[in-house]
Amino acid sequence: MRILLIGSGGREHAIAVFLKKNPEVEELYVLPGNAGIAEIAKTADIKAVDIDSITAFAMEKDVDFVFVAPDDPLVLGAVDALSEKGFPCFGPNKAAAVIEGSKVFAKDLMKRYSIPTAEFEVFDDYGSAAEYIASLEKYPVVIKADGLALGKGVVIANEKDEAMGAIDRMMNERAFGASGERVVIERFLSGPEVSALCFTDGKVIKPLASSMDHKRIFDGNKGPNTGGMGAVAPNRHYTAETEERCMREIFIPTMNAMNSEGRTFKGCLYFGLMLTEEGPKVIEYNCRFGDPEAQAVLPLLESDLLTVIQAVSEGRLSETEVKKKDAFACCVVVASGGYPGKYEVGKPIEFNDAERLPDTYIFHAGTKRDENGRIMTSGGRVIGVTAVGTTREESIEKAYRAAEKISFKNAYYRKDIGRY
């Protein structure tokens, strides 16, 4: 088979590694890819949102299957364009990807179908949002830009001035462009967070290992939100009983709700959950594998990844096992100093044989090769270091042992991944 994978981050490197494990994969193309992906697949400098060029590439290479991994091309309709040309795809179409593309849509969906989530209000002009914030007496409060914002469009405001500043940046300064034209203001929920990634073909829904993302930049969950500084799987707070309840109250109702809306979801449906005292509630939906959660959960998938995603695409998931390993995984993200604010790129990376450590994966995110063939930093999140162990503690220790070997100027990573 000739497989085409869309994307360039650590998530895509992990997906590429596990797709390649299937002996039927004769050729793997990744657009645009990165320096690590280029070591195991053919890459080309075509952006993930350049849907016309992606479709032309798929036709030129006569690929057999396309995996669209990032949110942007899914929300823009990459699967629709590829499907129209006859390419089987993994990933939701544009109508279904709106579950991530619009937080207003997602919150309204949950309200209409009684799926547990935080109480909320939606605003499409600054004046009414500011008036609402001025009337609030309880803080913190959560403010979300409606559209995609690279994982940074959510602000937890601890007092009134901070909340006013957040809506000003989103709605007046247009910090996230059109994504901030509407905002959701919702009640702050507390409790352990869970990332639950599930395969679904619109008929059945089957979860992968649960995980916990660490979004804040600094140890102790302090500082601004990032795209994710690490993940651990499975999530210690997510019991079998909780999963059963989520399946009954959240997962199946969401799948059915999307069917009822005429937006059947086929792909990886990501549930960002908060385990509150009142029970599990949805914080957010994603229409794809999480990053860095994919780097923690894919090493724990015992079933063959290609077999599962083909079953999803063909509506045969009920016949296909999604088996998880009885093990633990920890992913530590090594980032450029200054991220998620300003940071420098173009720094040479030394790996010091980190990839040779047992049960360890080095997933590239923001990397590229220079004209001399050296691997250089090219993004905020640079490397995802994942290790698998028979215990949670062992996976954490192995991941940090490998992370310590990786060096580049101003490299930074959290020291407490997996401690929550």
C-alpha positions in Angstrom: 0.0 0.0 0.0 1.0 3.6 -0.6 -0.1 5.8 2.3 -0.2 9.6 2.5 -0.1 11.2 5.9 -0.8 14.9 6.3 1.0 16.9 9.1 4.4 17.8 10.4 4.5 17.5 14.2 5.3 15.0 16.9 1.8 13.5 16.6 2.5 12.8 12.9 5.9 11.3 13.6 4.2 8.9 16.1 1.5 8.0 13.6 4.1 7.4 10.9 6.1 5.1 13.1 3.1 2.9 13.9 1.7 2.9 10.3 5.2 1.6 9.2 4.8 -1.4 11.5 2.3 -2.9 9.1 4.3 -4.9 6.4 1.7 -3.9 3.8 2.9 -0.3 3.8 5.2 -0.2 0.8 5.5 3.6 0.6 4.7 6.3 3.2 4.5 9.9 2.1 4.2 12.7 4.7 3.3 16.3 3.8 5.1 18.4 4.9 6.8 16.2 7.5 9.9 17.1 9.5 13.5 15.9 9.9 12.6 12.9 12.0 9.7 11.8 9.7 12.0 12.1 6.7 14.2 9.3 8.1 11.3 6.8 7.7 9.1 8.3 5.0 9.2 10.5 1.9 8.3 14.1 2.6 7.5 17.1 0.4 7.3 20.8 1.2 3.5 21.0 0.9 1.7 22.7 3.7 -1.0 20.8 5.6 -3.7 23.4 4.7 -2.8 23.5 0.9 -5.6 21.1 0.0 -5.4 21.6 -3.8 -1.6 20.7 -3.8 -2.2 17.7 -1.4 -5.0 16.4 -3.7 -2.7 16.8 -6.7 0.1 15.0 -4.9 -2.2 12.1 -3.9 -3.2 11.8 -7.6 0.3 12.0 -8.9 1.6 9.3 -6.5 -1.6 7.2 -6.9 -1.9 6.6 -3.1 -4.2 4.0 -1.7 -5.2 5.7 1.6 -4.9 9.2 3.2 -4.6 10.0 6.9 -5.4 13.7 7.7 -4.0 14.3 11.1 -4.1 18.0 12.0 -7.2 20.1 12.9 -6.8 22.9 10.3 -7.0 20.8 7.1 -9.9 18.7 8.6 -11.9 21.8 9.5 -11.1 23.3 6.0 -12.5 20.1 4.3 -9.4 18.1 3.2 -11.2 14.8 3.6 -14.1 16.0 1.5 -11.7 17.1 -1.3 -9.7 13.9 -1.2 -12.9 11.7 -1.0 -14.3 13.4 -4.1 -11.3 12.2 -6.0 -11.8 8.7 -4.8 -9.2 8.5 -2.0 -10.3 6.5 1.1 -9.4 8.7 4.1 -9.1 8.6 7.9 -10.5 11.7 9.5 -13.9 13.5 9.7 -15.3 15.5 6.8 -15.8 19.2 7.1 -19.4 18.9 8.5 -18.2 16.7 11.4 -14.9 18.5 12.0 -16.9 21.6 13.1 -17.1 19.9 16.5 -13.6 21.2 17.1 -13.7 24.1 14.6 -16.4 25.9 16.5 -16.6 25.9 20.3 -20.0 27.5 20.0 -21.2 24.6 17.9 -19.8 22.1 20.4 -21.3 23.8 23.4 -24.7 24.2 21.7 -24.6 20.5 20.7 -24.0 19.4 24.3 -26.8 21.7 25.5 -29.2 20.3 22.9 -28.4 16.7 23.6 -27.9 16.9 27.4 -24.2 16.0 27.3 -22.6 17.1 30.6 -20.5 20.3 30.3 -19.9 23.6 32.1 -22.7 26.2 32.0 -21.9 28.8 29.4 -22.9 32.0 27.5 -22.0 32.9 23.9 -21.1 36.5 22.7 -20.5 37.9 19.3 -19.8 41.5 20.3 -17.4 43.0 22.8 -19.9 45.2 24.5 -22.3 42.5 25.6 -19.4 40.2 26.6 -17.8 43.0 28.7 -21.2 43.7 30.3 -21.6 40.1 31.2 -18.1 39.9 32.8 -18.8 43.1 34.8 -21.9 41.3 36.3 -20.0 38.2 37.4 -19.3 37.7 41.0 -17.6 34.3 41.0 -14.1 33.7 39.6 -12.2 32.1 38.0 -14.1 32.0 34.7 -13.1 30.4 31.4 -13.0 32.4 28.2 -12.7 30.6 24.8 -12.2 31.9 21.3 -14.8 30.2 19.1 -12.4 28.9 16.4 -9.0 27.2 16.2 -6.2 29.0 17.9 -3.3 26.5 18.1 -4.3 25.3 21.5 -3.9 28.8 22.9 -7.4 30.2 22.6 -8.5 29.4 26.1 -8.0 31.8 29.1 -8.7 30.9 32.7 -9.3 34.4 34.2 -8.9 34.6 38.0 -10.4 38.1 38.3 -12.4 40.7 36.4 -9.5 42.7 34.9 -7.9 39.5 33.5 -11.3 38.5 32.0 -11.7 41.9 30.4 -8.2 41.7 29.0 -8.9 38.3 27.5 -12.0 39.4 25.6 -10.3 42.6 24.5 -7.4 40.6 23.0 -9.7 38.1 21.3 -12.5 40.4 20.1 -10.9 43.8 19.6 -7.2 43.1 19.0 -8.1 40.0 17.0 -5.2 38.0 18.6 -6.6 34.8 17.0 -8.0 36.5 13.9 -11.5 35.4 12.9 -11.4 32.7 15.6 -12.1 35.3 18.2 -15.1 37.0 16.5 -17.3 35.0 18.9 -16.4 33.9 22.4 -17.7 31.4 24.9 -17.6 32.4 28.6 -18.2 29.4 30.9 -18.1 28.3 34.5 -14.7 27.1 35.7 -14.7 23.4 36.5 -12.2 21.8 38.8 -11.0 18.2 39.1 -8.5 15.9 37.4 -8.4 16.3 33.6 -8.6 13.4 31.2 -7.9 13.1 27.5 -10.0 10.3 26.1 -9.2 9.5 22.4 -11.7 7.2 20.7 -12.0 5.6 17.3 -15.5 5.9 15.8 -17.1 5.1 12.5 -20.4 6.7 13.5 -21.8 3.3 14.5 -19.6 2.2 17.4 -17.0 4.0 19.4 -13.8 2.3 20.8 -11.4 4.1 23.2 -7.6 4.0 23.2 -5.7 4.3 26.5 -6.7 7.3 28.5 -4.1 10.0 29.1 -3.4 13.3 30.9 -2.0 16.3 28.9 0.1 18.9 30.8 -0.8 22.1 29.0 0.9 24.8 31.1 4.5 25.8 30.4 6.0 25.6 33.9 6.2 22.9 36.6 3.3 22.8 39.0 0.9 23.6 36.1 1.9 27.3 36.2 2.2 29.8 33.4 0.4 30.2 30.1 -1.2 27.4 28.1 0.9 25.7 25.4 0.0 23.1 22.8 1.0 20.6 25.5 4.3 20.0 27.4 3.9 16.2 27.9 1.4 13.4 28.6 1.1 10.3 30.6 -1.0 7.2 29.9 -3.2 5.7 31.2 -4.6 8.4 33.4 -4.4 7.4 37.0 -7.7 9.2 37.8 -9.7 7.4 35.1 -11.1 4.2 36.4 -12.9 1.4 34.6 -16.1 2.6 36.3 -15.5 6.2 35.1 -14.9 5.0 31.5 -18.1 3.1 31.6 -20.0 6.1 32.8 -18.3 8.3 30.1 -19.2 5.8 27.4 -22.9 5.9 28.6 -23.3 9.6 29.3 -20.8 11.3 26.9 -19.2 9.1 24.2 -22.2 7.3 22.7 -24.5 10.3 23.2 -22.0 12.5 21.3 -21.7 10.0 18.4 -25.5 9.8 18.2 -25.9 13.6 18.4 -23.6 14.1 15.5 -25.5 11.4 13.5 -28.8 13.2 14.4 -27.3 16.5 13.1 -26.4 14.9 9.8 -22.7 15.2 10.7 -21.6 11.6 11.1 -18.2 11.6 12.6 -15.6 9.0 11.3 -12.1 9.3 12.7 -10.5 9.9 16.1 -12.9 11.8 18.3 -11.0 13.4 21.3 -12.9 14.1 24.5 -11.2 16.5 26.9 -12.9 15.7 30.2 -12.9 17.1 33.7 -13.7 14.7 36.5 -15.8 17.0 38.8 -17.5 16.2 42.0 -20.8 16.2 40.0 -19.3 13.6 37.6 -17.4 13.7 34.3 -18.0 16.7 32.1 -16.7 17.7 28.6 -14.3 20.6 28.5 -13.7 20.3 24.8 -13.9 18.1 21.7 -11.1 17.7 19.2 -11.6 16.1 15.8 -8.3 14.3 15.7 -5.5 12.7 17.7 -4.2 15.0 20.5 -0.7 16.2 20.4 1.2 15.2 22.6 -1.4 12.6 23.7 -0.9 10.6 20.5 2.8 10.1 21.5 1.7 8.5 24.7 -1.3 6.4 23.7 -0.1 5.0 20.3 2.8 3.1 21.9 0.1 1.4 24.1 -2.0 0.3 21.2 -1.5 -3.4 20.7 -3.8 -3.6 17.6 -2.3 -2.7 14.2 -3.0 1.0 13.6 -3.5 0.7 9.8 -6.0 -2.1 10.3 -8.0 0.0 12.7 -8.1 3.2 10.7 -9.1 1.3 7.5 -12.0 -0.3 9.5 -13.1 3.2 10.6 -13.0 4.5 7.1 -15.0 1.6 5.8 -17.5 1.5 8.6 -16.3 -1.9 9.9 -15.1 -0.8 13.4 -17.5 -3.2 15.1 -15.6 -6.1 13.6 -12.2 -4.8 14.5 -10.5 -5.1 17.9 -8.9 -2.0 19.5 -6.6 -3.8 22.0 -4.5 -1.8 24.6 -1.3 -3.0 26.1 -1.1 -3.6 29.9 1.7 -1.0 30.2 2.3 2.7 30.9 3.8 5.5 28.7 5.2 9.0 29.5 5.9 11.7 26.9 8.1 14.7 27.8 8.2 17.6 25.3 11.5 19.3 24.9 10.7 22.9 23.8 12.6 26.0 22.7 13.2 28.5 25.5 10.6 31.3 25.5 7.8 29.1 24.0 4.8 29.7 23.9 6.0 33.3 23.5 8.9 34.4 21.4 11.6 31.9 20.8 14.6 31.3 18.5 14.9 28.6 15.9 17.8 27.2 13.9 19.7 25.7 16.8 21.6 22.4 16.2 20.2 19.4 18.2 22.4 16.8 19.8 20.7 13.5 20.5 23.5 11.7 22.2 22.1 8.2 21.4 18.8 8.9 23.3 17.0 6.9 20.6 19.1 3.8 21.5 17.6 3.6 25.0 15.3 0.6 25.5 11.5 1.1 25.2 12.1 4.7 24.1 10.8 6.7 21.1 12.2 10.1 20.0 9.4 11.8 18.1 10.4 15.0 16.2 8.0 18.0 16.2 9.7 21.3 15.3 12.8 20.0 13.4 14.4 20.4 10.0 17.7 19.6 8.3 20.0 22.4 7.3 22.1 22.5 4.1 24.8 20.5 5.8 22.4 17.8 6.9 22.4 18.7 10.6 19.1 18.5 12.5 18.0 21.9 13.7 15.2 23.3 15.8 12.4 24.9 13.7 9.5 25.3 16.2 8.4 25.9 19.7 7.8 22.3 20.6 10.9 20.5 19.2 11.1 16.9 20.4 8.6 14.5 22.2 10.5 11.9 24.2 8.2 8.9 25.0 9.1 5.8 27.1 7.1 2.7 27.9 7.3 0.9 31.2 5.5 -1.8 33.2 4.7 0.8 35.8 3.9 4.5 35.6 7.0 5.4 37.6 9.2 3.3 35.3 7.8 5.0 32.2 8.4 8.5 33.7 12.0 7.6 34.8 12.9 6.2 31.3 11.4 9.3 29.5 13.4 11.7 31.7 16.6 9.6 31.2 16.2 10.1 27.5 15.1 13.7 27.7 18.3 14.6 29.6 20.4 13.3 26.7 18.8 15.7 24.2 20.4 19.2 24.0 20.2 22.4 22.0 20.6 26.0 23.0 17.9 27.2 25.4 16.2 23.7 25.5 13.5 23.5 28.1 11.2 20.8 29.4 9.0 20.4 32.5 10.4 18.2 35.2 7.0 17.0 36.6 5.2 15.2 33.8 3.2 12.3 35.1 3.1 13.6 38.7 -0.6 14.6 38.7 
